[in-house]
Every structure is written in C-alpha cells, then in structure tokens.
Amino acid sequence: MDDLHDPHHLLGPRGMDHRIVSALRACGGDPRVAGAARALSRAGEHGALWLAAGLTGALADRPRRGAWLRGTALTAGAHVVSTVVKRVVRRPRPAHVEPLVGTVGRHSFPSSHATSAAAAAVAFGALGSRAVPPLAVAMCLSRLVAGVHYPSDVAAGAALGALTARLGARWMTGGPA
C-alpha cells in the first residue's frame, strides 16, 4: 500500500503537510491566484527578484550601498546553502497535487524560494525596506499554492534564510562579523 492510500499517512506531521498543500493548491483554481503564484515563482527563481531588489537598493541608496550589496550577498549565500541542503536531503516534491509551475529540480526540502525570500526580508528589512517583507511572505505562500512544496519545506527554507541573514547582520551593516 502506498503512502497516499495508507490511512495512517493522514495522521501526524506528514499528513498535515499533505492536507495543507492540498488545500492551498486548491486556491490556485482561481485564475487570479494561479497567475500571481506563477508570476512569483518565475520572479523568485534562483533568488532573482531579491538580487534585483538588493542591487536596486544599492543604486538608489548611495550612502548605504555597501550594506545593500552585502545584504544581497547574504541573500545569494542563503540560496546557495538551501540548494546544498536540498541535494543532501533529496525530499521529493508533492506528487498528490498537480503543480501550477515547472521546477528546476525534483527535490523540495528546503524551499529555496522561501530561503532567499526570508533572507531578503530580514536583510533588506533591516535597511528600512517596507515592501520586501510582505512580498517575501507572498513568495512563500505562492510555493504552496503552486503545489511544488510542502509547508514544512517552506518553513524550513524561511528559517534557514532568516537565520543566514541574522548571522550576517553585523557584517552587512559594516560591523565586525
């Protein structure tokens, strides 16, 4: 009997992960929600949205250019770390829902989109960006609506990104590491 037909599968954390991703993926039935999830997924691929935001901050905020560039480096570094963890853990993506988007790889834990989003939210939020944190939350939710991650993938990715940015905060703002 496979996991999806095993009644015990619906119990505990794994069952909760499956139920939540199923419920949120159902929200993608609304074309507006699906379109937003697809757009966020494309923009967040390889951390591109956050790297562009950091470079834009560096151009617009000349007095703190170095901090913006270091925050961008922290965001990129967090993304790289999540990719390494993903290759070690090798958790498959949800197979019980139809995804709204294609993915670069087969593995889902942790969500690299969530990792780079949370790193950017912490790093750029420390520099006063008010737009990045809510956009980062939307990015994280989009991965569930798109049906390509479990909630635990997104939570782990967000925690990894936030931790990476917090650990580098002193370096980012020009203090000792």
Secondary structure as UniProt FT lines:
FT   HELIX           3..5
FT   HELIX           7..10
FT   HELIX           12..27
FT   TURN            28..29
FT   HELIX           31..44
FT   HELIX           45..47
FT   HELIX           48..60
FT   HELIX           62..64
FT   HELIX           65..89
FT   HELIX           112..126
FT   TURN            127..128
FT   HELIX           132..145
FT   TURN            146..147
FT   HELIX           151..167
FT   HELIX           169..172
FT   TURN            173..174
//
